[in-house]
Amino acid sequence: MVSPPDNSLSTLNLDESLIDESRMHRYRLTRIQAELAKRDLAALITYDPVNTRYATGMRNMQVWAFHSVIRMAFIPAEGDVVLFEYAGSEHLSDGLDTVREVRASIPLHFGPGLSHTQSETRLNRWRAEVEDVARETCGNHKRIALDNQVPYIAGQALNAAGFEIAQGYDVLASAQAVKNEDELRAMRRSLEVAELGINKLEQNITPQSTENKLWSLLNQVNVEHGGEYMDTRLLSSGPRTNPWYQECSSRVIQSGDMIALDTDMIGPYGYDADISRSFVCGPDAPTARQREIYRLAYEHIQHNMALLEPGKSFRQLSEQAFRLPERYQAQAISMNWHGVSLYGGWPTILGYGFFDETSEDGEVVPGMTLCVESYVGEVGGPDGVKLEEQVLVTESGVRLLSHYAFDEALLR
């Protein structure tokens, strides 16, 4: 069922002048440095472009950088960052007060055209650069954390040079978990764009459209309003909504089909807008079964949002989480809550029945931004429903950051 146009979604309402990007970048760098100090670490090296951006505010060929080993940041526990940039693009960080120096990077690609001696020479030059920066910024302190994209061979080289290596994921996860007001405004801007895109997508759900065409509309609105890219392609229709995680295709949509989507949208300022909605394509009205699974998914996320409060442990949340009827449990999403920042990440909090001796525990704290999600669809069923909200944990509970309306025809 197509909802009537929501006039509040025809424009973007957030006053972007309230977002102080310089203050936001400094806050994020300070968060990382506080986590380094807690762990007695001298520095953190990042190759993941999202981590580098979080620390500095610097964006440069971000998607391409995911599959290259060129752009690097050296983040000391005190002082500003030294960037190692793709040669020729060093000027792009001009004006960023989080960056003290930019050097041309030494690529850690070792292709078949390089001899063993050439590869060793390149790696030694890279190690010498890191040693030089470490001496300048960290003195004799040689405990350094590496993010997940630092090549193994680079870690070996640093270890051989006398550095003590630590993993950096927990540093970055802890830092990114709590947002300041500038981050929250930037995230809300990204969500506004996502909701504008969902509205355009919903208004174009018609028989004979395709999944790819609908997905393209969300992409279009994102880029048009300063957004960046989509982390996934999670839009499916009809029988392709069950089981979940089937990416969008050229399938032609039919009247009566369920349409389910998860935005996973990296929008303006690089913030993730991660919300899910499901619709039924008209003119056929939703069936009783479709309304049943939609209401269950809705009750699931409403119940789980109401559980969130500062001081509650991840284990407690899992034990108190909504219990889906047995016939839907086999395909239930294990992750009922997850953190969200410049991408979906830590913490990952499991739903009812999934927490075990290997599960990570922790505590909900004010300032966390979380996504609360549900998928309902029985094994072998004709379709399924995906719903998800994005929230801020406050001193007294949660505040919704996402505002896109649920489908009243499916809630009846």
SULSULVEN-V275501 format. One record per residue. N is the residue number from 1. RES is the residue in one small letter. SS is DSSP state (~ for helix, > for strand, _ for the rest). PSI is psi in degrees with one decimal (none if undefined). D_FIRST is the distance of its C-alpha to the first C-alpha in Angstrom with 2 decimals. Layout:
BEGIN
n->{N & N}
res->{RES & RES}
ss->{SS & SS}
psi->{PSI & PSI}
d_first->{D_FIRST & D_FIRST}
END
This chain:
BEGIN
n->{1 & 2 & 3 & 4 & 5 & 6 & 7 & 8 & 9 & 10 & 11 & 12 & 13 & 14 & 15 & 16 & 17 & 18 & 19 & 20 & 21 & 22 & 23 & 24 & 25 & 26 & 27 & 28 & 29 & 30 & 31 & 32 & 33 & 34 & 35 & 36 & 37 & 38 & 39 & 40 & 41 & 42 & 43 & 44 & 45 & 46 & 47 & 48 & 49 & 50 & 51 & 52 & 53 & 54 & 55 & 56 & 57 & 58 & 59 & 60 & 61 & 62 & 63 & 64 & 65 & 66 & 67 & 68 & 69 & 70 & 71 & 72 & 73 & 74 & 75 & 76 & 77 & 78 & 79 & 80 & 81 & 82 & 83 & 84 & 85 & 86 & 87 & 88 & 89 & 90 & 91 & 92 & 93 & 94 & 95 & 96 & 97 & 98 & 99 & 100 & 101 & 102 & 103 & 104 & 105 & 106 & 107 & 108 & 109 & 110 & 111 & 112 & 113 & 114 & 115 & 116 & 117 & 118 & 119 & 120 & 121 & 122 & 123 & 124 & 125 & 126 & 127 & 128 & 129 & 130 & 131 & 132 & 133 & 134 & 135 & 136 & 137 & 138 & 139 & 140 & 141 & 142 & 143 & 144 & 145 & 146 & 147 & 148 & 149 & 150 & 151 & 152 & 153 & 154 & 155 & 156 & 157 & 158 & 159 & 160 & 161 & 162 & 163 & 164 & 165 & 166 & 167 & 168 & 169 & 170 & 171 & 172 & 173 & 174 & 175 & 176 & 177 & 178 & 179 & 180 & 181 & 182 & 183 & 184 & 185 & 186 & 187 & 188 & 189 & 190 & 191 & 192 & 193 & 194 & 195 & 196 & 197 & 198 & 199 & 200 & 201 & 202 & 203 & 204 & 205 & 206 & 207 & 208 & 209 & 210 & 211 & 212 & 213 & 214 & 215 & 216 & 217 & 218 & 219 & 220 & 221 & 222 & 223 & 224 & 225 & 226 & 227 & 228 & 229 & 230 & 231 & 232 & 233 & 234 & 235 & 236 & 237 & 238 & 239 & 240 & 241 & 242 & 243 & 244 & 245 & 246 & 247 & 248 & 249 & 250 & 251 & 252 & 253 & 254 & 255 & 256 & 257 & 258 & 259 & 260 & 261 & 262 & 263 & 264 & 265 & 266 & 267 & 268 & 269 & 270 & 271 & 272 & 273 & 274 & 275 & 276 & 277 & 278 & 279 & 280 & 281 & 282 & 283 & 284 & 285 & 286 & 287 & 288 & 289 & 290 & 291 & 292 & 293 & 294 & 295 & 296 & 297 & 298 & 299 & 300 & 301 & 302 & 303 & 304 & 305 & 306 & 307 & 308 & 309 & 310 & 311 & 312 & 313 & 314 & 315 & 316 & 317 & 318 & 319 & 320 & 321 & 322 & 323 & 324 & 325 & 326 & 327 & 328 & 329 & 330 & 331 & 332 & 333 & 334 & 335 & 336 & 337 & 338 & 339 & 340 & 341 & 342 & 343 & 344 & 345 & 346 & 347 & 348 & 349 & 350 & 351 & 352 & 353 & 354 & 355 & 356 & 357 & 358 & 359 & 360 & 361 & 362 & 363 & 364 & 365 & 366 & 367 & 368 & 369 & 370 & 371 & 372 & 373 & 374 & 375 & 376 & 377 & 378 & 379 & 380 & 381 & 382 & 383 & 384 & 385 & 386 & 387 & 388 & 389 & 390 & 391 & 392 & 393 & 394 & 395 & 396 & 397 & 398 & 399 & 400 & 401 & 402 & 403 & 404 & 405 & 406 & 407 & 408 & 409 & 410 & 411 & 412}
res->{m & v & s & p & p & d & n & s & l & s & t & l & n & l & d & e & s & l & i & d & e & s & r & m & h & r & y & r & l & t & r & i & q & a & e & l & a & k & r & d & l & a & a & l & i & t & y & d & p & v & n & t & r & y & a & t & g & m & r & n & m & q & v & w & a & f & h & s & v & i & r & m & a & f & i & p & a & e & g & d & v & v & l & f & e & y & a & g & s & e & h & l & s & d & g & l & d & t & v & r & e & v & r & a & s & i & p & l & h & f & g & p & g & l & s & h & t & q & s & e & t & r & l & n & r & w & r & a & e & v & e & d & v & a & r & e & t & c & g & n & h & k & r & i & a & l & d & n & q & v & p & y & i & a & g & q & a & l & n & a & a & g & f & e & i & a & q & g & y & d & v & l & a & s & a & q & a & v & k & n & e & d & e & l & r & a & m & r & r & s & l & e & v & a & e & l & g & i & n & k & l & e & q & n & i & t & p & q & s & t & e & n & k & l & w & s & l & l & n & q & v & n & v & e & h & g & g & e & y & m & d & t & r & l & l & s & s & g & p & r & t & n & p & w & y & q & e & c & s & s & r & v & i & q & s & g & d & m & i & a & l & d & t & d & m & i & g & p & y & g & y & d & a & d & i & s & r & s & f & v & c & g & p & d & a & p & t & a & r & q & r & e & i & y & r & l & a & y & e & h & i & q & h & n & m & a & l & l & e & p & g & k & s & f & r & q & l & s & e & q & a & f & r & l & p & e & r & y & q & a & q & a & i & s & m & n & w & h & g & v & s & l & y & g & g & w & p & t & i & l & g & y & g & f & f & d & e & t & s & e & d & g & e & v & v & p & g & m & t & l & c & v & e & s & y & v & g & e & v & g & g & p & d & g & v & k & l & e & e & q & v & l & v & t & e & s & g & v & r & l & l & s & h & y & a & f & d & e & a & l & l & r}
ss->{_ & _ & _ & _ & _ & _ & ~ & ~ & ~ & _ & _ & _ & _ & _ & _ & ~ & ~ & ~ & _ & _ & ~ & ~ & ~ & ~ & ~ & ~ & ~ & ~ & ~ & ~ & ~ & ~ & ~ & ~ & ~ & ~ & ~ & ~ & _ & _ & _ & _ & > & > & > & > & _ & _ & ~ & ~ & ~ & ~ & ~ & ~ & ~ & ~ & _ & _ & _ & _ & _ & ~ & ~ & ~ & ~ & _ & _ & _ & _ & _ & _ & > & > & > & > & > & _ & _ & _ & _ & > & > & > & > & > & _ & _ & _ & _ & ~ & ~ & ~ & ~ & _ & _ & _ & _ & _ & > & > & > & > & > & > & _ & _ & _ & _ & _ & _ & _ & _ & _ & _ & _ & ~ & ~ & ~ & ~ & ~ & ~ & ~ & ~ & ~ & ~ & ~ & ~ & ~ & ~ & ~ & ~ & ~ & ~ & ~ & ~ & ~ & ~ & ~ & _ & _ & _ & _ & > & > & > & > & _ & _ & _ & _ & _ & ~ & ~ & ~ & ~ & ~ & ~ & ~ & ~ & ~ & _ & _ & _ & > & > & > & > & _ & ~ & ~ & ~ & ~ & ~ & ~ & ~ & ~ & ~ & > & _ & _ & ~ & ~ & ~ & ~ & ~ & ~ & ~ & ~ & ~ & ~ & ~ & ~ & ~ & ~ & ~ & ~ & ~ & ~ & ~ & ~ & ~ & ~ & ~ & _ & _ & _ & _ & _ & _ & > & ~ & ~ & ~ & ~ & ~ & ~ & ~ & ~ & ~ & ~ & ~ & ~ & ~ & ~ & _ & _ & _ & _ & > & > & _ & _ & _ & _ & > & > & > & ~ & ~ & ~ & ~ & _ & _ & _ & _ & _ & _ & _ & _ & _ & _ & > & _ & _ & _ & _ & _ & > & > & > & > & > & _ & _ & > & > & _ & ~ & ~ & ~ & _ & > & > & _ & _ & > & > & > & > & > & _ & _ & _ & _ & _ & _ & _ & ~ & ~ & ~ & ~ & ~ & ~ & ~ & ~ & ~ & ~ & ~ & ~ & ~ & ~ & ~ & ~ & ~ & ~ & ~ & ~ & _ & _ & _ & _ & _ & > & ~ & ~ & ~ & ~ & ~ & ~ & ~ & _ & _ & _ & _ & _ & ~ & ~ & ~ & ~ & _ & _ & _ & _ & _ & > & > & > & > & > & > & _ & _ & _ & > & > & > & > & > & > & > & _ & _ & _ & _ & _ & _ & _ & _ & _ & _ & _ & _ & > & _ & _ & _ & _ & > & > & > & > & > & > & > & > & > & _ & _ & _ & _ & _ & _ & _ & _ & > & > & > & > & > & > & > & > & > & _ & _ & _ & _ & > & > & > & _ & _ & _ & _ & _ & _ & _ & ~ & ~ & ~ & ~ & _}
psi->{126.9 & 127.8 & 150.9 & 151.1 & 137.0 & 109.4 & -25.5 & -17.0 & 7.4 & -14.9 & 166.9 & 127.9 & -17.9 & 134.1 & 103.8 & -16.0 & -16.5 & -12.1 & 111.3 & 97.8 & -39.0 & -44.1 & -37.9 & -44.6 & -41.3 & -41.4 & -44.9 & -42.3 & -41.9 & -36.4 & -45.3 & -45.9 & -33.8 & -38.7 & -35.8 & -45.0 & -39.4 & -32.6 & 8.8 & 46.5 & 139.1 & -32.3 & 169.6 & 133.8 & 129.2 & 137.4 & -21.3 & 120.4 & -25.6 & -39.3 & -41.3 & -41.2 & -41.9 & -41.8 & -29.5 & -25.0 & 3.2 & 121.9 & 129.7 & 106.0 & 52.7 & -45.9 & -44.3 & -37.7 & -17.9 & -30.2 & 21.7 & 165.9 & 66.0 & -56.9 & 130.6 & 149.2 & 137.5 & 112.6 & 103.4 & 159.0 & -20.9 & 142.1 & -176.0 & 173.0 & 145.4 & 120.7 & 139.3 & 106.4 & 158.1 & 124.9 & 130.4 & -13.1 & 17.2 & -28.0 & -14.9 & -21.3 & 6.0 & 132.3 & -8.4 & 115.5 & 3.0 & -9.7 & 122.3 & -28.3 & 147.6 & 128.6 & 152.3 & 134.6 & 158.5 & 108.4 & 140.7 & 36.9 & 127.4 & 83.9 & 172.9 & -15.0 & -5.6 & 135.5 & 167.0 & -41.4 & -42.5 & -42.4 & -43.1 & -39.4 & -44.6 & -44.5 & -39.3 & -37.5 & -41.3 & -46.5 & -40.6 & -38.2 & -44.7 & -43.4 & -40.7 & -47.0 & -39.3 & -41.2 & -42.5 & -37.5 & -23.4 & -5.5 & -128.3 & 1.5 & 117.4 & 21.7 & 112.1 & 135.5 & 148.6 & 139.1 & 177.7 & -12.1 & 1.2 & 125.5 & 145.4 & -41.2 & -30.7 & -42.0 & -39.2 & -42.3 & -41.4 & -39.1 & -41.1 & -25.6 & 2.6 & 4.1 & 143.7 & 121.6 & 135.8 & 156.4 & 143.7 & -1.2 & -44.2 & -32.0 & -51.2 & -40.3 & -45.8 & -40.4 & -45.6 & -12.8 & -34.6 & 129.1 & 152.0 & -179.5 & -36.4 & -42.0 & -41.7 & -38.2 & -41.2 & -40.9 & -41.4 & -36.7 & -44.0 & -40.8 & -37.8 & -44.0 & -42.0 & -42.4 & -34.4 & -42.3 & -41.1 & -40.3 & -44.1 & -41.4 & -47.3 & -40.8 & -15.0 & 11.6 & 104.7 & 154.1 & 141.4 & -4.8 & 171.8 & 160.6 & -45.5 & -39.2 & -44.3 & -43.7 & -35.3 & -29.4 & -39.9 & -43.3 & -44.6 & -48.5 & -39.3 & -52.8 & -39.9 & -29.5 & 25.6 & 8.4 & -177.8 & -68.1 & 173.5 & 131.4 & -27.6 & -174.3 & 49.7 & 81.7 & 127.1 & 166.1 & 154.5 & -131.1 & -16.8 & -4.9 & -3.5 & 116.2 & 171.0 & 172.4 & 17.5 & 120.4 & 158.3 & 150.9 & -170.7 & 10.4 & 136.6 & 129.5 & 141.5 & 155.9 & 135.8 & -8.1 & 142.2 & 135.3 & 121.7 & 137.1 & 151.7 & 116.9 & -47.4 & 48.6 & 122.2 & 103.8 & -154.4 & 145.1 & 7.5 & 7.3 & 144.5 & 124.3 & 107.4 & 85.5 & 156.3 & 141.6 & 158.3 & 144.2 & 160.1 & 131.7 & 126.3 & 178.2 & -8.6 & 139.3 & 154.7 & 145.2 & 166.7 & -38.3 & -41.7 & -40.4 & -36.5 & -48.6 & -31.1 & -46.2 & -37.7 & -44.8 & -40.0 & -48.0 & -36.5 & -53.4 & -32.0 & -44.6 & -46.8 & -30.6 & -40.2 & -21.3 & -22.1 & 126.5 & 149.6 & 140.2 & -13.7 & 138.6 & 158.9 & -37.4 & -43.9 & -43.3 & -46.4 & -43.5 & -28.8 & -0.4 & 159.5 & 137.3 & 113.8 & 149.8 & 150.8 & -38.7 & -12.6 & -3.8 & -31.1 & -30.2 & 13.7 & 146.8 & 127.5 & -35.3 & 103.2 & -24.8 & 145.5 & 154.8 & 160.3 & 133.9 & -115.0 & -5.8 & 169.0 & 130.1 & -141.3 & 145.0 & 156.4 & 116.1 & 124.7 & 150.2 & -176.4 & 130.3 & -4.7 & -18.1 & 128.3 & -167.2 & -16.1 & -3.5 & 143.7 & 129.2 & 166.7 & -164.1 & 137.8 & 133.2 & 153.5 & 144.0 & -12.3 & 141.5 & 129.6 & 152.4 & 138.8 & 119.0 & 160.1 & 145.0 & 131.9 & 118.8 & 128.3 & 153.5 & 126.7 & 2.1 & 162.5 & -20.7 & -176.7 & 169.1 & 135.9 & 125.3 & 147.9 & 138.5 & 157.7 & 128.7 & 160.5 & 130.4 & 126.4 & -178.5 & -24.9 & -1.2 & -122.3 & 155.3 & 131.1 & 133.0 & -29.0 & 144.4 & 8.4 & 131.0 & 146.2 & 161.8 & 110.0 & -32.7 & -28.7 & -20.0 & -15.2 & none}
d_first->{0.00 & 3.81 & 6.35 & 9.55 & 12.35 & 14.48 & 18.01 & 19.61 & 18.28 & 19.81 & 23.20 & 24.91 & 26.68 & 29.10 & 32.73 & 33.90 & 37.50 & 37.23 & 36.98 & 40.56 & 40.30 & 44.00 & 43.87 & 40.80 & 42.62 & 45.75 & 43.96 & 42.44 & 45.81 & 47.46 & 45.04 & 46.05 & 49.71 & 49.63 & 48.30 & 51.02 & 53.65 & 52.52 & 53.13 & 56.36 & 54.94 & 56.48 & 53.53 & 50.26 & 49.72 & 46.21 & 45.07 & 41.36 & 40.28 & 37.77 & 40.63 & 42.89 & 40.39 & 39.94 & 43.73 & 44.45 & 41.46 & 42.42 & 39.84 & 41.29 & 39.55 & 37.60 & 35.69 & 38.86 & 40.87 & 38.95 & 40.79 & 44.08 & 46.94 & 48.20 & 46.82 & 48.22 & 48.71 & 51.64 & 50.71 & 53.80 & 53.78 & 55.44 & 55.23 & 52.88 & 51.34 & 52.99 & 50.57 & 51.44 & 49.47 & 49.00 & 52.19 & 51.78 & 48.85 & 50.91 & 50.46 & 46.71 & 47.44 & 49.65 & 48.94 & 47.54 & 49.82 & 48.84 & 50.66 & 54.45 & 55.12 & 53.50 & 55.20 & 54.42 & 53.03 & 54.77 & 52.22 & 52.25 & 51.32 & 54.08 & 53.65 & 55.90 & 57.90 & 59.34 & 62.40 & 62.74 & 65.09 & 62.73 & 59.86 & 62.17 & 63.32 & 59.81 & 58.89 & 62.13 & 61.42 & 58.00 & 59.63 & 62.32 & 59.76 & 58.06 & 61.48 & 62.43 & 59.37 & 59.75 & 63.39 & 62.53 & 59.72 & 60.42 & 64.17 & 65.25 & 62.10 & 60.73 & 57.80 & 54.78 & 51.16 & 49.15 & 45.41 & 43.77 & 44.13 & 47.87 & 49.47 & 51.55 & 54.59 & 54.38 & 54.44 & 57.45 & 59.23 & 58.78 & 59.91 & 63.00 & 63.72 & 63.94 & 60.49 & 58.94 & 55.34 & 52.46 & 48.76 & 46.67 & 43.21 & 43.86 & 45.27 & 42.19 & 39.71 & 41.56 & 41.89 & 38.25 & 36.96 & 37.81 & 36.66 & 38.36 & 36.81 & 36.87 & 34.95 & 32.33 & 31.91 & 31.71 & 29.06 & 27.04 & 27.38 & 26.01 & 23.02 & 22.44 & 22.42 & 20.05 & 17.55 & 18.09 & 17.45 & 14.21 & 12.98 & 14.23 & 12.76 & 9.14 & 9.84 & 11.27 & 8.82 & 9.70 & 11.65 & 15.21 & 14.76 & 16.48 & 16.36 & 19.47 & 18.20 & 15.31 & 17.94 & 20.39 & 18.44 & 18.81 & 22.43 & 23.04 & 22.02 & 24.10 & 27.17 & 26.92 & 27.23 & 30.04 & 28.29 & 29.75 & 28.13 & 25.70 & 27.31 & 25.07 & 22.50 & 20.05 & 16.78 & 16.00 & 13.62 & 13.75 & 17.31 & 18.34 & 16.53 & 19.29 & 21.78 & 20.85 & 22.75 & 22.05 & 22.14 & 20.05 & 21.35 & 21.30 & 19.02 & 16.98 & 13.25 & 12.24 & 9.46 & 8.47 & 9.77 & 9.44 & 10.21 & 12.80 & 15.12 & 18.28 & 19.64 & 23.35 & 24.06 & 27.63 & 27.25 & 29.83 & 33.10 & 32.26 & 30.22 & 27.50 & 23.99 & 22.65 & 19.26 & 16.39 & 12.66 & 10.10 & 6.42 & 4.94 & 5.49 & 5.05 & 6.98 & 7.56 & 6.38 & 7.08 & 10.86 & 13.44 & 14.61 & 11.46 & 11.37 & 15.09 & 15.29 & 12.80 & 14.99 & 18.04 & 17.32 & 16.68 & 19.92 & 21.67 & 21.41 & 22.02 & 25.09 & 26.36 & 26.05 & 28.05 & 30.78 & 31.59 & 34.85 & 37.95 & 40.53 & 38.34 & 39.07 & 36.69 & 38.17 & 37.45 & 33.79 & 33.56 & 35.36 & 33.20 & 29.83 & 26.97 & 27.69 & 24.94 & 25.63 & 28.07 & 25.92 & 23.80 & 26.85 & 28.00 & 25.15 & 24.81 & 25.41 & 28.97 & 28.58 & 26.74 & 28.06 & 29.54 & 31.21 & 29.94 & 32.14 & 32.64 & 30.92 & 29.60 & 32.77 & 35.04 & 34.81 & 33.03 & 32.60 & 31.95 & 29.90 & 31.42 & 33.83 & 34.04 & 36.83 & 40.23 & 43.65 & 42.45 & 39.65 & 40.21 & 40.61 & 40.63 & 39.80 & 36.99 & 38.46 & 37.43 & 36.19 & 34.32 & 30.83 & 28.72 & 25.34 & 24.01 & 21.77 & 20.52 & 19.42 & 18.75 & 19.17 & 22.07 & 24.58 & 23.78 & 20.26 & 17.57 & 15.50 & 15.56 & 14.08 & 15.79 & 16.02 & 18.93 & 20.50 & 23.67 & 26.36 & 29.96 & 32.52 & 34.63 & 37.83 & 36.03 & 32.81 & 29.85 & 28.12 & 24.61 & 24.76 & 21.06 & 18.92 & 15.36 & 13.14 & 11.38 & 7.90 & 9.22 & 6.96 & 8.21 & 11.56 & 12.29}
END
